[in-house]
Amino acid sequence: MRPADPLPGPFAALFRRDLALARRHAAEAVQPVLFFAMAATLVPLGLAPEPETLARFAPGAIWMMALLAALLALDGLFAADYRDGSLEQVVSSPQPLWLLVLAKIFAHWLVAGLPLVMAAPVVGLALHLPAVGFAPLLLGLAFGTASLSALGAVGAALTVAAPRGGLLLSLIAMPLYMPVLIFGAAAVRQAVEGLDPSGALAVLGALAALFLTLAPPAAAGALRVALDG
Amino acid sequence: MASWPQWLHRLGSPREFYRLSGRALPWLAVAAAGVSMVGLVWGLAFAPPDARQGHSFRIAYLHVPVSFLALAGYYLMALAGAVGLVWRVKLAHMTLRAAARVGAAFTFVALLTGALWGKPTWGTYWVWDARITSMLILFFLYLGVIALGQAYRGERADRAAAVLALVGTVNVPIIYKSVDWWYTLHQPATIKLTGTTTMHPAMLHPLLVCIAGFYLFYALLLVLHVRAEILAGERRTRWVRELALGERG
């Protein structure tokens, strides 16, 4: 007899399926973090290797690179499911679609967003981010990547059936990402400058709550539109 | 006399809209040209020069109305998208496409006139000021809607663009507020565009006329673009063929 399911329901089923798929394709899941590390290497090469210069630009640079990495990871949110046809099954299932989209967003955040948060301290060290900046960087990125996954889900859903939708997805998601970048980089910079970053962090948390609430129904509507044709 | 919903329903058919807008077009064109000419001539030739900026401030008579409409046009586009999504009105989707193009053009002109104004006032074409940056992001949002509308074919393109336009309406205030906050974090501009004094009535009145004139001009452009969309979208129908052949022959 199977043990009782700790997380019953369609949400948990899809959530666990996505995590299992990610575990089986671990090499793909590492790619956003690799991109993050490589893009961060461009910063000293392009700006200057001096610790003082790097420390000044580190808050913004780390956030920009994390945002680009999150943007590239978005492609995997619905594209693979669309290609193998399982997305059609998800959309045509009688379960509420926004709930299923939320499950995919959470799984995507765990697979693509959380590794970026965990890699951020290493990148911070390499870019000589002052020690006081680490806590707001981690907390801000945790909130921020959740917002990016939620907002990105709408963009990914809208472009999923478009031929060559990858670049288009970046074009429509990037303007929506800009507020997250502003508050995320500002929180770290304020901490480094000796100011209290809690205001910017609170806004990041509020944005995450807002986008996690509004994005699932919007992405669900977008999926219905994209798979309609 | 047709009842109000019937009348609305008839106007919602592309063919009827094409016929009725064709009749209104000359009047709209005359009104738009007349009011904006009065405003522009008044502002450019007769309003007093600014105490600090001299004559260079007169570009405001173009810049301010265009910037107004660039932002208002986004909401009109999103509204058209909502109507199209909810009631599946073909004309609303055509309006969305037209509003995206016209709005992007107005935003571009707003950025361009702002840059030209910035050169004599700030000494540089581009400043990362809060309002300029917001306008640039708005321009990107418009381009995203246009690009998405071209990525698909048919009804799917219309509905996808409408969803994106609606998502944008939630984000436009957030983007504006965040860019505003971002800007106040940085050092304030060394040269202020306007002093603490509010606008003198002699300058304000022609500006208000210009704004009214450009609203009419925007409406005119929108109607022209919607008509072009109707002809392109309905090109396989008999009435468009007859129209095209009739005008040729």
Interface residues (C-beta under 8 A of the other chain):
Chain A: V154 L158 T159 A161 A162 P163 G165 L168 L171 I172 M174 P175 L176 M178 P179 I182 F183 A186 V203 L207 L214 A218 G221 A222 V225 A226 D228 G229
Chain B: L85 I137 F140 L141 L143 G144 A147 L148 A151 Y152 R153 G154 E155 R156 R159 A160 V163 L164 L166 V167 G168 V170 N171 I174 I175 K177 S178 V179 W181 W182 L185
